[in-house]
Amino acid sequence: MDKSFAASGTKMTKKAPKVVVGLDIGTTKIACFVGVKNEHDKIEIISMGKSESLGVMRGVVSNIDKTIQSITQAVSLAQERVSGNLKINNVYVGIAGQHIKSLQTRGIHTRKNVLGEISQKDIDALIDDMYAMVMTPGEEIITVLPQEYIVDNEQGIKDPVGMTGVRLEANFHIITGHVSNVTNIRTCVERSDLSISAIVLEPIASANAVLSDEGKEAGVVLVDIGGGTTDVAIFYDGLIRHTAVIPFGGNVITEDIRMGCRIMQKQAERLKVRFGSALVSESKDHEVVCIPGLKGRDAKEIRLSTLAGIIQARMEEIIELVRVEIRNSGFEKKIIGGIVVTGGGSQLKHLPQLFEYITGLDTRIGYPTEHLANTNQIENISSPIYATGIGLVLKGFEQEERGDSTDVASSASEIRTHADPRKKGAFFAKVLSKENLKKLENFFMKDED
């Protein structure tokens, strides 16, 4: 039986194709993507469902019931497009928000079998030790990411499997989040009659969709402009070296337009999407848009140059914060691949030009279909707003191939927010969580037909 779908009453004579479902729980939308591997071992998105996100603010669940309602609607729409004998069950879920933090530490594992080669079991034992770290009360370990290994004081090893040695060490990034926020996401998914295959950091998921391996190796900055936040991820030498969460996104720009033009919020959003530009110099003073007035009032005329001025002011603030993160990462001089902008906010006209002007780095828009086959099945799937959801599917296939069912992402990363400092404390991370027990139950309870 496939891990992402459950067969309903039909005995399958052929081997079922590998299927992975990604669930993007965002601030403005919730989207569910169903991906399969075709006969050429290429990934295709065969179904997608999207709904308005009613209970999420800046990546954090603020209303359980409304979030469940939105998840259920998105999953139902995705379910309608797939074969009738398959039912969406397990999902890969993205997590983001300012509550995500990280700390760096080193782990040590002394091997008992001195003469034998280092195996994956030795690495797993080292990683498991990291999950047993004590944390600040109210924080939970989401994932443990090794960056480089050290074998008997020999440093800079990426994969120690097959080597001989007694003392195995590794530098780790420990990704943590607030227990309440992580629990709320899990609760919403489980109460929507779904099981979580893994929780994946959204910047890593988006990077999987829009970046190439060559770009990650050369050095590249991913900027994912969502509705509530902007995620920054810096890759170099194939690994994530720095990640930050900026507490501004597309919704802040919409609010600026609403206040500056004195119009309704829905009107401001439509105005931004249809006529928004990130550069005042590209707008002409004589170009005017008429906004219908309230009942009994005259229509309002808004110059597109005025609209662009509002958008540019806020985007300059966001880009300046991105530039600060690039500088703080220590990789500013190593970014050969420039900047890749994705997410809903990347659709603003002339945004790459503004990025290049402020940062001095080449900038392009990242489209999530770069690693997919046959992208014509679903309308508008190439839009940057779907980068995280499609990236979750790609990450799911990557983890399925490794046989990895834990809440991890594959690359080392450093996640920092602009709000809270890093802390260490006294909260013992639970190894046997409800999710892990549920996965064991699902594994043994197979279809009898």
C-alpha positions in Angstrom: 0.0 0.0 0.0 1.3 3.5 -0.8 2.2 5.6 2.1 0.3 8.7 0.9 -2.9 7.0 -0.2 -5.1 4.1 1.1 -6.8 1.8 -1.3 -10.6 1.6 -0.6 -11.9 -2.0 -1.1 -10.1 -2.8 -4.4 -7.3 -5.4 -4.6 -4.6 -4.0 -6.7 -2.9 -6.4 -9.1 -0.3 -4.0 -10.3 2.3 -2.2 -8.2 0.8 1.1 -7.2 2.8 4.2 -8.3 4.6 6.2 -5.7 2.4 9.0 -4.5 3.3 11.9 -2.2 1.0 14.6 -0.9 2.2 18.1 0.1 0.1 20.4 2.3 1.1 24.1 2.4 -0.6 25.8 5.3 0.0 29.4 4.5 -1.2 32.8 5.7 -3.3 33.6 2.6 -4.0 30.2 1.2 -3.9 26.5 2.0 -3.0 24.3 -0.9 -2.8 20.5 -1.3 -0.7 18.9 -4.0 -0.7 15.3 -5.2 2.5 14.1 -7.0 3.4 10.8 -8.6 6.4 9.3 -10.3 5.8 8.4 -13.9 7.3 5.4 -15.8 10.4 7.6 -16.6 11.0 8.2 -12.8 10.0 11.9 -13.2 7.7 13.6 -10.8 4.3 14.9 -12.0 1.7 16.9 -10.1 -1.6 15.2 -10.9 -4.0 17.1 -8.6 -4.2 20.3 -6.7 -6.7 21.8 -4.3 -6.6 25.4 -2.9 -8.7 27.2 -0.3 -8.6 30.6 1.5 -6.6 30.4 4.7 -9.0 31.6 7.4 -7.2 30.7 10.6 -3.5 31.4 10.0 -1.6 34.6 10.8 2.0 35.0 9.8 2.5 31.3 9.5 1.0 30.5 12.9 -2.4 28.9 13.5 -4.7 31.5 15.3 -8.0 29.6 14.9 -8.1 25.8 15.0 -11.6 25.3 13.6 -11.2 27.8 10.7 -7.9 26.2 9.8 -9.4 22.7 9.8 -12.2 24.0 7.6 -9.7 25.4 5.1 -7.6 22.3 5.1 -10.6 20.0 4.6 -11.7 22.2 1.7 -8.3 22.1 0.0 -7.9 18.4 0.4 -11.4 17.7 -0.9 -10.7 19.6 -4.0 -7.5 17.7 -4.6 -9.3 14.4 -3.9 -11.8 15.1 -6.6 -9.1 15.0 -9.3 -7.6 11.6 -8.3 -8.7 8.1 -9.0 -11.7 7.0 -7.1 -10.0 4.0 -5.4 -7.4 6.2 -3.9 -7.9 8.4 -0.8 -5.5 11.1 0.4 -4.2 10.0 3.8 -0.6 10.9 4.7 0.7 14.4 4.0 4.0 16.3 4.1 3.4 19.6 6.0 5.4 22.8 5.8 6.2 24.8 8.9 7.4 28.4 9.2 6.8 31.5 11.2 8.8 33.6 13.7 8.6 31.0 16.4 11.1 28.9 14.4 14.6 29.2 15.8 17.9 27.2 15.8 21.0 26.6 17.8 24.4 25.1 16.8 26.0 22.3 18.8 28.4 19.4 18.4 27.6 15.8 19.1 29.9 12.9 19.9 29.4 9.2 19.5 32.0 6.6 20.5 31.7 3.4 18.5 31.9 0.0 20.2 33.0 -1.9 17.1 36.4 -0.3 16.7 37.5 -2.5 13.7 34.3 -2.3 11.7 33.3 0.4 9.2 31.1 3.4 10.2 27.5 2.5 9.3 24.2 4.4 9.0 23.3 3.0 12.4 26.2 4.9 14.0 25.0 8.1 12.4 21.4 7.5 13.5 22.6 6.9 17.0 24.5 10.2 17.0 21.4 12.0 15.7 19.1 10.4 18.2 21.3 11.7 21.0 20.7 15.2 19.7 16.9 14.7 20.0 17.4 14.0 23.7 18.8 17.5 24.4 17.0 19.6 27.0 15.3 22.7 25.6 13.8 25.9 27.0 10.3 25.2 28.5 7.7 25.7 25.8 10.1 24.8 22.9 10.3 21.5 21.0 12.9 20.1 18.7 11.5 19.9 15.2 14.5 18.4 13.4 18.2 17.7 13.8 20.4 18.6 10.8 24.1 17.4 10.5 26.3 19.8 8.6 29.7 18.1 8.6 31.2 15.1 10.3 34.5 14.6 12.2 36.1 11.1 12.4 38.9 10.7 14.9 39.6 14.5 14.6 39.6 14.4 10.8 37.3 17.3 9.9 35.2 18.3 6.9 33.7 14.9 6.1 30.3 15.1 4.4 29.5 11.3 4.5 31.5 9.1 6.9 29.7 5.8 6.0 32.3 3.2 5.1 35.1 4.9 6.9 36.9 3.4 10.0 37.3 5.2 13.3 36.4 5.2 16.9 35.2 8.7 17.7 32.4 10.0 15.4 31.5 13.7 15.8 29.3 16.1 13.9 28.3 19.8 13.9 24.6 20.1 14.1 21.9 22.7 13.6 19.0 22.0 16.0 15.7 23.5 14.6 13.2 24.3 17.3 9.7 25.8 17.5 7.2 26.7 20.1 5.4 23.6 21.3 2.0 25.2 21.1 2.5 26.3 17.5 3.8 23.0 16.3 1.1 21.2 18.2 -1.6 23.4 16.7 -0.5 22.5 13.2 -0.4 18.8 14.0 -3.9 19.1 15.7 -5.4 20.8 12.6 -4.0 18.2 10.2 -5.0 15.2 12.4 -8.5 16.6 13.0 -8.8 16.9 9.2 -8.6 13.0 9.1 -5.0 13.2 7.8 -1.7 11.7 9.1 1.6 13.6 9.0 4.4 11.9 7.1 6.9 14.6 8.0 7.1 18.2 9.0 9.4 20.2 6.6 10.8 23.7 7.0 9.1 25.8 4.3 12.2 27.6 3.0 13.8 24.2 2.4 10.7 23.0 0.6 10.6 26.1 -1.6 14.3 25.8 -2.4 13.7 22.2 -3.6 11.2 23.5 -6.1 12.9 26.5 -7.6 16.7 26.0 -7.1 19.1 23.7 -9.0 21.8 21.6 -7.4 24.4 23.7 -9.3 23.0 26.9 -7.8 23.1 25.5 -4.3 26.7 24.4 -4.9 27.8 27.8 -6.3 26.0 29.9 -3.7 22.5 31.4 -4.0 20.0 33.3 -1.9 16.3 32.2 -1.9 13.8 34.8 -0.9 10.2 33.5 -0.5 7.8 36.4 -0.1 4.6 35.0 1.4 1.5 36.6 2.7 2.6 37.0 6.4 6.4 36.6 6.3 9.4 36.6 4.0 11.8 33.6 4.3 15.4 34.0 3.4 17.6 30.9 2.8 21.3 31.0 1.8 22.8 28.0 0.1 26.5 27.4 -0.4 28.5 24.2 -1.2 25.2 22.3 -1.4 24.0 23.1 2.1 21.8 25.7 3.7 24.2 28.0 5.5 21.8 30.7 6.9 18.0 31.2 7.1 16.0 34.0 8.5 12.4 35.0 8.9 11.4 38.6 8.2 8.0 39.5 9.7 6.7 41.3 6.6 5.0 39.9 3.5 2.5 40.7 0.9 -0.3 41.3 3.4 1.6 44.3 4.8 1.9 45.8 1.4 -1.9 45.4 0.9 -2.5 47.1 4.2 -0.2 50.0 3.2 -2.2 50.4 0.0 -5.5 50.3 2.0 -4.3 53.0 4.3 -2.5 55.2 1.8 -5.3 55.1 -0.8 -8.2 55.0 1.7 -9.9 52.1 0.1 -11.3 48.7 1.2 -8.9 45.9 1.8 -10.3 43.7 -1.0 -9.9 46.6 -3.4 -6.3 47.1 -2.2 -5.5 43.5 -2.8 -6.9 43.5 -6.3 -5.2 46.8 -7.1 -1.8 45.3 -5.9 -2.2 42.1 -7.9 -3.4 43.7 -11.2 -1.5 47.0 -11.3 1.2 46.8 -8.6 4.7 47.7 -9.5 7.8 47.8 -7.3 9.3 50.8 -9.2 7.8 54.3 -9.3 10.1 55.1 -12.3 8.3 52.6 -14.4 4.8 54.2 -13.8 3.5 57.2 -15.7 1.7 60.0 -13.9 -1.2 60.1 -16.3 -2.1 56.5 -15.8 -5.1 56.3 -13.4 -7.3 53.6 -12.0 -10.9 54.2 -10.9 -12.1 52.4 -7.7 -15.8 52.1 -7.2 -17.0 54.2 -4.2 -19.2 53.0 -1.4 -22.9 53.3 -1.9 -23.9 56.9 -2.6 -20.3 58.0 -3.1 -18.3 58.9 -6.1 -15.6 56.6 -7.6 -12.0 57.2 -6.4 -9.2 57.8 -8.9 -5.8 56.5 -8.0 -2.6 57.2 -9.9 -0.5 54.2 -10.7 2.6 56.2 -9.8 1.1 56.8 -6.3 0.4 53.0 -6.0 3.9 52.2 -7.0 5.3 54.6 -4.5 3.5 52.9 -1.7 4.6 49.4 -2.8 8.3 50.5 -3.5 8.6 52.0 0.0 7.6 48.8 1.7 9.5 46.5 -0.6 12.7 48.6 -0.1 12.3 47.9 3.6 12.0 44.2 3.1 14.9 44.0 0.6 17.1 46.0 3.0 16.4 43.4 5.7 17.3 40.7 3.1 20.6 42.5 2.5 21.3 42.6 6.2 20.8 38.8 6.4 23.1 38.2 3.5 25.8 40.3 5.1 25.3 38.7 8.5 25.5 35.2 7.1 29.2 35.7 6.2 28.6 34.4 2.6 28.1 37.8 1.0 31.2 37.4 -1.2 30.5 33.8 -2.1 27.0 34.2 -3.7 27.7 33.4 -7.3 24.1 32.4 -8.2 22.6 35.7 -7.1 19.1 35.9 -5.7 16.0 33.8 -6.6 12.7 35.4 -5.5 9.5 33.2 -5.3 6.2 33.2 -3.4 3.1 35.2 -4.0 4.9 38.5 -3.4 7.4 37.8 -6.2 4.7 38.5 -8.8 5.0 42.3 -8.4 6.1 43.9 -11.7 9.7 45.1 -11.8 10.6 43.5 -8.5 13.9 41.8 -9.8 15.1 45.2 -10.9 14.6 46.7 -7.4 16.4 43.7 -5.8 19.3 44.2 -8.1 19.5 47.9 -7.5 19.5 47.5 -3.7 21.6 44.3 -3.2 23.8 44.5 -6.3 23.2 40.8 -7.0 21.6 39.3 -10.1 18.0 38.4 -9.4 15.4 36.2 -11.1 12.0 34.9 -10.3 11.9 31.2 -9.3 9.1 29.1 -10.8 8.2 25.8 -9.1 7.9 23.6 -12.2 11.7 23.5 -13.0 12.0 19.9 -11.7 8.6 18.6 -12.8 7.5 16.7 -15.8 4.3 17.4 -17.8 3.2 20.6 -16.1 0.2 21.1 -18.4 -2.3 19.0 -16.4 -3.1 21.8 -13.9 -3.8 25.4 -14.8 -1.4 28.0 -13.4 0.7 25.5 -11.5 3.8 27.3 -12.6 2.9 30.3 -10.5 5.5 31.2 -7.8 2.7 31.1 -5.2 2.9 27.3 -5.3 6.6 27.0 -4.7 6.2 25.7 -1.1 3.5 23.2 -1.9 5.3 21.7 -4.8 8.5 21.7 -2.9 6.9 19.7 -0.2 6.0 17.0 -2.7 9.6 17.0 -4.0 10.9 16.8 -0.5 8.5 14.0 0.3 9.8 11.9 -2.7 13.4 12.6 -1.5 12.7 11.4 2.0 10.7 8.4 0.7 13.7 7.2 -1.3 15.9 7.5 1.8 13.3 5.6 3.8 13.2 8.6 6.2 9.8 9.0 8.0 10.9 11.4 10.7 10.2 15.1 10.8 13.4 16.2 9.2 14.8 18.1 6.2 17.9 16.9 4.5 20.2 19.9 4.6 21.8 21.7 7.4 20.4 25.1 8.2 20.6 28.0 10.5 17.2 29.5 11.3 16.9 32.8 13.1 14.1 35.2 13.5 14.2 39.0 14.0 12.3 38.6 17.3 13.8 36.2 19.8 17.4 35.4 20.7 18.7 31.9 20.8 18.1 30.1 24.1 19.0 26.9 25.8 16.9 25.5 28.7 15.3 22.6 30.4 12.5 21.0 28.3 13.2 17.4 27.5 12.3 16.7 23.8 9.8 13.8 23.6 11.2 11.0 21.4 8.0 8.9 21.3 5.5 11.5 20.2 1.9 10.8 19.2 2.8 11.1 15.6 5.5 8.4 15.8 3.2 6.1 17.5 0.5 6.8 14.9 3.0 6.0 12.1 3.7 2.6 13.7 0.0 1.9 13.9 -0.5 2.9 10.3 2.4 0.7 9.2 1.1 -2.5 10.8 -2.6 -1.9 9.9 -2.5 -2.7 6.2 -5.4 -3.3 3.9 -6.6 -6.9 4.3 -8.1 -7.0 0.8 
